Amino acid sequence: MSGRELSKKKVHFSTFPPLFYPVDLTSEYARQRGTEDVMIYLSKEAQNQKVKGILFLMPCHATPYYSTLHYDLPMRILDCSPSEEKGIPDDSDHFMMDPVSFVSTLMKNGSLPSHVVLFDSEEQLLRDFLISHSFTEIRRFFHAHFKVDRDLQASVVVYALAN
């Protein structure tokens, strides 16, 4: 290969990196930010004493919980601890099988949280239930443009118990 051909290849490949900058920036600063942003929001609300308890209706470990919240508030997450017996579904499995029944049972057995956090894909199934239990949507955070795990989780939605 002559020096001139090699030089052309170097120039050609050197034009690629700038093309990737927008993708890199989007991936770095916007992709799947909703779960972090919701915790920052809830932390500020907790500082103003507007949060008494939070129910997260999303896959296990979807948000950073206390590491971002910095307040000692009761938070309920879907348990995904492995069962000692094979094939026994966990909370997350039960929730995904029948979200309305799962949340209905959960709310019968305990006090209502002041806030419920969920992805918009589950919100479509639970909106009427939440409204019927005096919850109203208060915030919505962008999360993703594309399907990541299962359903498209485009937004993280926060509902609050009406006073």
N, CA, C and O of each residue as an XYZ file, in Angstrom:
652
protein
N       0.859     -1.171      0.000
C       0.000      0.000      0.000
C       0.904      1.233      0.000
O       1.861      1.310      0.771
N       0.600      2.172     -0.852
C       1.433      3.375     -0.943
C       1.100      4.316      0.218
O       0.064      4.188      0.871
N       1.995      5.246      0.450
C       1.788      6.234      1.508
C       0.563      7.085      1.265
O      -0.119      7.495      2.204
N       0.280      7.354     -0.026
C      -0.880      8.179     -0.362
C      -2.193      7.467     -0.013
O      -3.117      8.088      0.512
N      -2.274      6.136     -0.310
C      -3.477      5.356      0.021
C      -3.664      5.296      1.534
O      -4.782      5.434      2.029
N      -2.587      5.094      2.257
C      -2.649      5.045      3.714
C      -3.107      6.393      4.271
O      -3.902      6.446      5.210
N      -2.616      7.455      3.702
C      -3.000      8.795      4.123
C      -4.488      9.034      3.918
O      -5.139      9.629      4.777
N      -5.038      8.579      2.795
C      -6.471      8.724      2.522
C      -7.289      7.968      3.569
O      -8.310      8.468      4.039
N      -6.841      6.768      3.932
C      -7.565      5.972      4.928
C      -7.544      6.665      6.287
O      -8.552      6.664      6.994
N      -6.431      7.246      6.656
C      -6.346      7.950      7.934
C      -7.304      9.131      7.965
O      -7.996      9.358      8.958
N      -7.338      9.871      6.880
C      -8.241     11.014      6.800
C      -9.685     10.536      6.842
O     -10.525     11.112      7.534
N      -9.956      9.488      6.101
C     -11.313      8.950      6.042
C     -11.801      8.532      7.435
O     -12.910      8.891      7.830
N     -10.993      7.784      8.174
C     -11.402      7.320      9.492
C     -11.419      8.443     10.522
O     -12.145      8.367     11.513
N     -10.643      9.460     10.299
C     -10.632     10.564     11.256
C     -11.907     11.397     11.193
O     -12.166     12.190     12.098
N     -12.700     11.235     10.152
C     -13.958     11.983     10.065
C     -15.080     11.308     10.845
O     -16.108     11.939     11.091
N     -14.922     10.055     11.240
C     -15.989      9.340     11.944
C     -16.250      9.816     13.374
O     -17.413     10.009     13.728
N     -15.241     10.014     14.204
C     -15.532     10.367     15.602
C     -16.502     11.527     15.790
O     -17.402     11.411     16.622
N     -16.374     12.644     15.063
C     -17.355     13.719     15.276
C     -18.798     13.300     14.996
O     -19.733     13.869     15.560
N     -18.976     12.322     14.138
C     -20.328     11.855     13.845
C     -20.961     11.165     15.047
O     -22.186     11.122     15.165
N     -20.137     10.628     15.937
C     -20.650      9.890     17.084
C     -20.903     10.773     18.302
O     -21.539     10.319     19.253
N     -20.433     12.001     18.306
C     -20.599     12.868     19.465
C     -22.059     13.059     19.875
O     -22.363     12.943     21.063
N     -22.969     13.346     18.953
C     -24.374     13.491     19.382
C     -24.932     12.225     20.026
O     -25.681     12.301     21.000
N     -24.572     11.070     19.490
C     -25.036      9.801     20.062
C     -24.439      9.614     21.448
O     -25.136      9.213     22.380
N     -23.155      9.902     21.584
C     -22.502      9.775     22.889
C     -23.134     10.694     23.922
O     -23.392     10.276     25.051
N     -23.381     11.930     23.546
C     -23.983     12.881     24.483
C     -25.379     12.448     24.900
O     -25.737     12.545     26.074
N     -26.168     11.971     23.943
C     -27.516     11.498     24.262
C     -27.446     10.305     25.202
O     -28.183     10.240     26.186
N     -26.568      9.371     24.903
C     -26.440      8.180     25.745
C     -25.961      8.539     27.140
O     -26.401      7.952     28.128
N     -25.064      9.500     27.214
C     -24.474      9.870     28.494
C     -25.421     10.663     29.381
O     -25.484     10.415     30.586
N     -26.158     11.611     28.812
C     -26.902     12.559     29.633
C     -28.414     12.428     29.593
O     -29.091     13.004     30.445
N     -28.964     11.701     28.648
C     -30.418     11.656     28.545
C     -30.985     10.257     28.671
O     -32.086     10.096     29.198
N     -30.294      9.263     28.219
C     -30.830      7.909     28.171
C     -31.052      7.358     29.577
O     -30.142      7.357     30.406
N     -32.239      6.902     29.826
C     -32.640      6.280     31.089
C     -32.331      7.163     32.303
O     -31.843      6.672     33.320
N     -32.608      8.440     32.197
C     -32.402      9.389     33.281
C     -33.607      9.474     34.208
O     -33.491      9.970     35.329
N     -34.744      9.004     33.761
C     -35.973      9.198     34.516
C     -35.936      8.670     35.932
O     -36.469      9.305     36.842
N     -35.321      7.527     36.133
C     -35.296      6.942     37.478
C     -34.414      7.748     38.428
O     -34.698      7.823     39.623
N     -33.366      8.342     37.914
C     -32.529      9.225     38.740
C     -33.241     10.554     38.982
O     -33.258     11.062     40.103
N     -33.824     11.107     37.932
C     -34.518     12.397     38.049
C     -35.692     12.330     39.020
O     -35.941     13.283     39.758
N     -36.416     11.207     39.023
C     -37.552     11.089     39.935
C     -37.077     11.081     41.386
O     -37.747     11.632     42.259
N     -35.940     10.467     41.647
C     -35.436     10.436     43.020
C     -34.941     11.813     43.469
O     -35.106     12.182     44.631
N     -34.344     12.562     42.563
C     -33.930     13.933     42.888
C     -35.166     14.772     43.208
O     -35.174     15.544     44.167
N     -36.203     14.612     42.395
C     -37.463     15.332     42.627
C     -38.067     14.948     43.982
O     -38.457     15.821     44.757
N     -38.146     13.646     44.266
C     -38.736     13.192     45.530
C     -37.910     13.652     46.730
O     -38.465     13.930     47.793
N     -36.610     13.732     46.570
C     -35.755     14.230     47.646
C     -36.088     15.689     47.968
O     -36.169     16.067     49.137
N     -36.278     16.494     46.943
C     -36.649     17.900     47.158
C     -38.031     18.005     47.798
O     -38.253     18.838     48.677
N     -38.953     17.160     47.354
C     -40.292     17.155     47.943
C     -40.237     16.698     49.402
O     -40.956     17.232     50.247
N     -39.395     15.722     49.697
C     -39.241     15.248     51.078
C     -38.652     16.345     51.960
O     -39.037     16.491     53.120
N     -37.727     17.105     51.411
C     -37.144     18.222     52.153
C     -38.224     19.232     52.531
O     -38.151     19.858     53.589
N     -39.215     19.389     51.674
C     -40.340     20.294     51.943
C     -41.479     19.592     52.680
O     -42.584     20.125     52.785
N     -41.201     18.397     53.186
C     -42.141     17.589     53.969
C     -43.429     17.268     53.211
O     -44.508     17.238     53.801
N     -43.314     17.032     51.919
C     -44.473     16.685     51.100
C     -44.550     15.190     50.810
O     -45.495     14.732     50.168
N     -43.567     14.429     51.275
C     -43.532     12.987     51.022
C     -43.553     12.252     52.353
O     -42.723     12.507     53.226
N     -44.512     11.333     52.504
C     -44.628     10.551     53.742
C     -44.241      9.090     53.531
O     -43.818      8.416     54.470
N     -44.385      8.605     52.311
C     -44.048      7.232     51.973
C     -44.172      7.048     50.470
O     -44.974      7.717     49.819
N     -43.366      6.128     49.914
C     -43.339      5.942     48.463
C     -43.491      4.465     48.127
O     -42.848      3.606     48.730
N     -44.350      4.189     47.159
C     -44.509      2.844     46.614
C     -43.951      2.861     45.199
O     -44.432      3.605     44.345
N     -42.934      2.039     44.951
C     -42.338      1.926     43.626
C     -42.897      0.693     42.936
O     -42.656     -0.433     43.373
N     -43.637      0.902     41.869
C     -44.209     -0.204     41.104
C     -43.417     -0.347     39.807
O     -43.917     -0.079     38.714
N     -42.189     -0.769     39.963
C     -41.279     -0.921     38.837
C     -40.321     -2.062     39.143
O     -40.230     -2.502     40.289
N     -39.613     -2.542     38.142
C     -38.707     -3.669     38.386
C     -37.721     -3.387     39.518
O     -37.401     -2.237     39.817
N     -37.259     -4.450     40.129
C     -36.321     -4.338     41.244
C     -35.116     -3.498     40.862
O     -34.605     -3.590     39.747
N     -34.681     -2.697     41.782
C     -33.472     -1.883     41.637
C     -33.545     -0.921     40.455
O     -32.520     -0.599     39.855
N     -34.735     -0.466     40.122
C     -34.893      0.458     38.995
C     -34.438      1.869     39.351
O     -34.020      2.623     38.472
N     -34.515      2.233     40.628
C     -34.092      3.573     41.042
C     -33.019      3.450     42.125
O     -32.866      2.388     42.728
N     -32.279      4.526     42.371
C     -31.228      4.476     43.393
C     -31.740      4.598     44.836
O     -30.936      4.563     45.767
N     -33.039      4.737     45.043
C     -33.666      4.777     46.366
C     -32.957      5.713     47.337
O     -32.769      6.892     47.036
N     -32.561      5.194     48.504
C     -32.029      6.038     49.575
C     -30.726      6.743     49.205
O     -30.429      7.804     49.755
N     -29.948      6.181     48.294
C     -28.671      6.813     47.954
C     -28.863      8.177     47.300
O     -27.939      8.990     47.290
N     -30.038      8.437     46.758
C     -30.344      9.750     46.189
C     -31.356     10.494     47.046
O     -31.310     11.722     47.124
N     -32.261      9.780     47.686
C     -33.323     10.423     48.460
C     -32.781     11.144     49.697
O     -33.151     12.289     49.955
N     -31.913     10.486     50.459
C     -31.281     11.059     51.653
C     -32.271     11.416     52.764
O     -31.994     12.295     53.580
N     -33.405     10.749     52.799
C     -34.381     10.941     53.875
C     -34.859      9.579     54.327
O     -35.018      8.663     53.520
N     -35.087      9.452     55.620
C     -35.551      8.190     56.175
C     -37.072      8.136     56.073
O     -37.789      8.459     57.020
N     -37.539      7.725     54.913
C     -38.974      7.595     54.653
C     -39.289      6.147     54.337
O     -38.444      5.438     53.789
N     -40.494      5.689     54.672
C     -40.853      4.329     54.266
C     -40.989      4.248     52.745
O     -41.719      5.024     52.127
N     -40.278      3.302     52.169
C     -40.370      3.063     50.727
C     -40.605      1.577     50.517
O     -39.938      0.733     51.117
N     -41.548      1.279     49.670
C     -41.880     -0.116     49.357
C     -41.502     -0.365     47.912
O     -41.949      0.351     47.016
N     -40.684     -1.373     47.685
C     -40.310     -1.764     46.333
C     -40.816     -3.172     46.072
O     -41.119     -3.916     47.005
N     -40.902     -3.525     44.823
C     -41.282     -4.891     44.483
C     -40.114     -5.804     44.837
O     -38.993     -5.597     44.372
N     -40.378     -6.802     45.652
C     -39.336     -7.725     46.100
C     -39.014     -8.718     44.983
O     -39.905     -9.343     44.408
N     -37.742     -8.843     44.697
C     -37.341     -9.826     43.684
C     -36.324    -10.803     44.266
O     -35.501    -11.366     43.544
N     -36.395    -10.995     45.576
C     -35.499    -11.950     46.226
C     -35.773    -13.343     45.690
O     -36.928    -13.715     45.486
N     -34.726    -14.110     45.462
C     -34.953    -15.469     44.958
C     -35.638    -16.335     46.010
O     -35.338    -16.250     47.201
N     -36.547    -17.152     45.552
C     -37.262    -18.065     46.441
C     -36.398    -19.294     46.699
O     -35.583    -19.687     45.864
N     -36.592    -19.891     47.872
C     -35.868    -21.125     48.166
C     -36.383    -22.267     47.300
O     -35.656    -23.216     47.005
N     -37.649    -22.162     46.896
C     -38.230    -23.176     46.018
C     -38.228    -22.660     44.589
O     -38.579    -21.509     44.328
N     -37.835    -23.513     43.684
C     -37.771    -23.130     42.278
C     -39.178    -22.906     41.720
O     -40.105    -23.657     42.028
N     -39.323    -21.876     40.906
C     -40.593    -21.628     40.230
C     -41.597    -20.802     41.009
O     -42.699    -20.563     40.516
N     -41.255    -20.358     42.212
C     -42.162    -19.527     43.003
C     -41.997    -18.076     42.541
O     -40.893    -17.534     42.604
N     -43.078    -17.442     42.079
C     -42.951    -16.060     41.596
C     -42.710    -15.069     42.738
O     -43.224    -15.241     43.843
N     -41.927    -14.041     42.457
C     -41.680    -12.982     43.435
C     -42.676    -11.845     43.214
O     -43.538    -11.932     42.339
N     -42.556    -10.771     44.015
C     -43.463     -9.621     43.888
C     -43.484     -9.071     42.467
O     -44.544     -8.781     41.911
N     -42.317     -8.935     41.903
C     -42.204     -8.371     40.560
C     -42.970     -9.225     39.548
O     -43.651     -8.693     38.671
N     -42.857    -10.538     39.670
C     -43.597    -11.456     38.784
C     -45.101    -11.308     38.983
O     -45.852    -11.198     38.014
N     -45.542    -11.304     40.249
C     -46.978    -11.156     40.549
C     -47.511     -9.837     40.002
O     -48.597     -9.788     39.424
N     -46.745     -8.779     40.188
C     -47.158     -7.468     39.697
C     -47.314     -7.482     38.181
O     -48.306     -6.975     37.656
N     -46.358     -8.050     37.483
C     -46.413     -8.060     36.019
C     -47.549     -8.946     35.497
O     -48.095     -8.680     34.427
N     -47.908     -9.998     36.245
C     -49.004    -10.879     35.817
C     -50.356    -10.180     35.912
O     -51.193    -10.321     35.020
N     -50.574     -9.423     36.995
C     -51.854     -8.742     37.199
C     -51.632     -7.504     38.070
O     -51.837     -7.554     39.283
N     -51.215     -6.399     37.458
C     -50.876     -5.202     38.235
C     -52.003     -4.688     39.127
O     -51.755     -4.318     40.274
N     -53.225     -4.659     38.627
C     -54.338     -4.108     39.409
C     -54.612     -4.966     40.641
O     -54.769     -4.435     41.740
N     -54.670     -6.265     40.471
C     -54.912     -7.162     41.600
C     -53.782     -7.061     42.632
O     -54.034     -7.017     43.836
N     -52.550     -7.024     42.153
C     -51.403     -6.935     43.057
C     -51.466     -5.655     43.893
O     -51.317     -5.707     45.114
N     -51.684     -4.520     43.251
C     -51.712     -3.235     43.961
C     -52.933     -3.149     44.866
O     -52.855     -2.587     45.959
N     -54.050     -3.698     44.427
C     -55.258     -3.708     45.249
C     -55.008     -4.459     46.554
O     -55.369     -3.976     47.628
N     -54.400     -5.619     46.466
C     -54.073     -6.409     47.655
C     -53.079     -5.661     48.540
O     -53.216     -5.646     49.763
N     -52.105     -5.058     47.932
C     -51.080     -4.318     48.665
C     -51.690     -3.163     49.453
O     -51.331     -2.936     50.608
N     -52.595     -2.449     48.838
C     -53.189     -1.280     49.500
C     -54.230     -1.666     50.543
O     -54.502     -0.884     51.454
N     -54.815     -2.846     50.431
C     -55.750     -3.318     51.459
C     -55.003     -3.684     52.731
O     -55.522     -3.528     53.837
N     -53.773     -4.173     52.564
C     -53.007     -4.700     53.694
C     -52.179     -3.661     54.439
O     -51.509     -4.001     55.414
N     -52.209     -2.437     54.018
C     -51.389     -1.437     54.699
C     -51.890     -0.040     54.434
O     -52.872      0.168     53.722
N     -51.203      0.905     55.017
C     -51.595      2.297     54.812
C     -51.151      2.751     53.423
O     -50.185      2.237     52.859
N     -51.871      3.710     52.900
C     -51.561      4.216     51.573
C     -50.299      5.072     51.617
O     -50.119      5.859     52.547
N     -49.432      4.926     50.629
C     -48.266      5.808     50.559
C     -48.707      7.193     50.083
O     -49.786      7.337     49.508
N     -47.894      8.188     50.318
C     -48.228      9.520     49.802
C     -47.913      9.619     48.310
O     -48.491     10.447     47.605
N     -46.991      8.771     47.827
C     -46.576      8.819     46.427
C     -46.442      7.410     45.840
O     -46.038      6.468     46.522
N     -46.788      7.298     44.571
C     -46.602      6.056     43.814
C     -45.777      6.414     42.581
O     -46.069      7.384     41.883
N     -44.738      5.613     42.326
C     -43.856      5.840     41.180
C     -43.902      4.601     40.295
O     -43.758      3.479     40.780
N     -44.102      4.808     38.995
C     -44.173      3.693     38.064
C     -43.810      4.152     36.657
O     -43.798      5.347     36.362
N     -43.515      3.184     35.797
C     -43.269      3.496     34.394
C     -44.595      3.698     33.689
O     -45.618      3.152     34.103
N     -44.577      4.483     32.624
C     -45.811      4.777     31.895
C     -46.446      3.528     31.297
O     -47.660      3.501     31.099
N     -45.662      2.495     31.006
C     -46.238      1.258     30.463
C     -47.165      0.591     31.483
O     -48.179      0.009     31.097
N     -46.838      0.665     32.769
C     -47.713      0.125     33.813
C     -48.801      1.126     34.194
O     -49.889      0.737     34.618
N     -48.508      2.386     34.046
C     -49.494      3.417     34.371
C     -50.765      3.232     33.548
O     -51.868      3.443     34.053
N     -50.618      2.845     32.309
C     -51.785      2.637     31.446
C     -52.743      1.620     32.062
O     -53.959      1.725     31.905
N     -52.186      0.640     32.759
C     -53.002     -0.400     33.388
C     -53.548      0.026     34.749
O     -54.581     -0.482     35.185
N     -52.875      0.941     35.413
C     -53.225      1.292     36.796
C     -53.833      2.679     36.974
O     -54.253      3.025     38.078
N     -53.886      3.463     35.930
C     -54.358      4.855     36.045
C     -55.730      4.934     36.713
O     -55.898      5.681     37.677
N     -56.707      4.183     36.223
C     -58.061      4.236     36.791
C     -58.070      3.814     38.259
O     -58.761      4.420     39.078
N     -57.308      2.781     38.588
C     -57.221      2.316     39.970
C     -56.645      3.418     40.865
O     -57.187      3.697     41.935
N     -55.566      4.032     40.434
C     -54.932      5.084     41.239
C     -55.864      6.271     41.431
O     -55.977      6.803     42.536
N     -56.522      6.682     40.373
C     -57.459      7.806     40.471
C     -58.605      7.465     41.419
O     -59.036      8.312     42.202
N     -59.102      6.228     41.354
C     -60.205      5.821     42.235
C     -59.786      5.770     43.706
O     -60.640      5.761     44.593
N     -58.482      5.738     43.966
C     -57.966      5.746     45.338
C     -57.362      7.105     45.704
O     -56.502      7.198     46.580
N     -57.826      8.153     45.020
C     -57.468      9.549     45.321
C     -56.026      9.930     44.995
O     -55.475     10.843     45.611
N     -55.420      9.251     44.049
C     -54.091      9.635     43.587
C     -54.234     10.454     42.314
O     -55.105     10.189     41.485
N     -53.370     11.449     42.169
C     -53.340     12.254     40.947
C     -51.903     12.333     40.437
O     -50.948     12.345     41.214
N     -51.776     12.385     39.122
C     -50.445     12.511     38.533
C     -49.897     13.897     38.843
O     -50.571     14.905     38.636
N     -48.656     13.934     39.344
C     -48.051     15.234     39.641
C     -46.793     15.516     38.822
O     -46.459     16.679     38.598
N     -46.095     14.485     38.374
C     -44.889     14.696     37.572
C     -44.678     13.536     36.624
O     -45.127     12.415     36.865
N     -43.980     13.836     35.536
C     -43.630     12.829     34.536
C     -42.214     13.151     34.070
O     -41.919     14.287     33.699
N     -41.346     12.152     34.090
C     -39.950     12.342     33.712
C     -39.612     11.488     32.501
O     -39.964     10.310     32.444
N     -38.929     12.085     31.535
C     -38.467     11.327     30.373
C     -37.504     10.244     30.838
O     -36.684     10.470     31.728
N     -37.611      9.056     30.223
C     -36.718      7.962     30.583
C     -35.994      7.371     29.373
O     -34.775      7.207     29.413
N     -36.709      7.051     28.313
C     -36.049      6.402     27.170
C     -36.833      6.611     25.880
O     -38.060      6.712     25.885
N     -36.098      6.672     24.786
C     -36.718      6.761     23.461
C     -37.076      5.383     22.916
O     -38.015      5.238     22.133
N     -36.318      4.375     23.340
C     -36.446      3.045     22.765
C     -36.725      2.008     23.846
O     -36.432      2.225     25.022
N     -37.288      0.891     23.435
C     -37.536     -0.240     24.323
C     -36.196     -0.723     24.876
O     -35.231     -0.888     24.130
N     -36.145     -0.948     26.186
C     -34.901     -1.377     26.808
C     -35.009     -2.826     27.275
O     -34.340     -3.698     26.720
N     -35.825     -3.095     28.270
C     -35.953     -4.443     28.821
C     -37.131     -5.182     28.201
O     -36.973     -6.203     27.533
N     -38.283     -4.647     28.437
C     -39.524     -5.286     28.001
C     -40.339     -4.252     27.268
O     -39.999     -3.899     26.139
N     -41.408     -3.751     27.869
C     -42.191     -2.697     27.218
C     -41.367     -1.417     27.158
O     -40.413     -1.235     27.915
N     -41.754     -0.541     26.249
C     -41.109      0.765     26.197
C     -41.414      1.492     27.499
O     -42.575      1.693     27.853
N     -40.393      1.871     28.184
C     -40.525      2.623     29.431
C     -40.077      4.049     29.136
O     -38.998      4.477     29.546
N     -40.929      4.775     28.418
C     -40.576      6.111     27.937
C     -40.532      7.134     29.058
O     -39.731      8.068     29.016
N     -41.389      6.967     30.062
C     -41.482      7.950     31.146
C     -41.586      7.266     32.499
O     -42.056      6.134     32.616
N     -41.135      7.982     33.512
C     -41.364      7.597     34.903
C     -42.418      8.572     35.417
O     -42.263      9.787     35.294
N     -43.486      8.033     35.991
C     -44.627      8.854     36.389
C     -44.766      8.826     37.910
O     -44.605      7.784     38.545
N     -45.069      9.993     38.480
C     -45.270     10.116     39.928
C     -46.720     10.499     40.179
O     -47.226     11.475     39.625
N     -47.379      9.716     41.020
C     -48.729     10.026     41.493
C     -48.636     10.364     42.975
O     -47.837      9.779     43.706
N     -49.458     11.309     43.408
C     -49.495     11.680     44.828
C     -50.917     11.542     45.343
O     -51.883     11.768     44.614
N     -51.029     11.171     46.599
C     -52.319     11.055     47.258
C     -52.866     12.456     47.482
O     -52.194     13.308     48.065
N     -54.077     12.688     47.022
C     -54.696     14.011     47.182
C     -54.993     14.255     48.652
O     -55.360     13.334     49.381
N     -54.835     15.479     49.077
C     -55.094     15.825     50.492
C     -56.571     15.933     50.762
O     -56.973     16.215     51.891
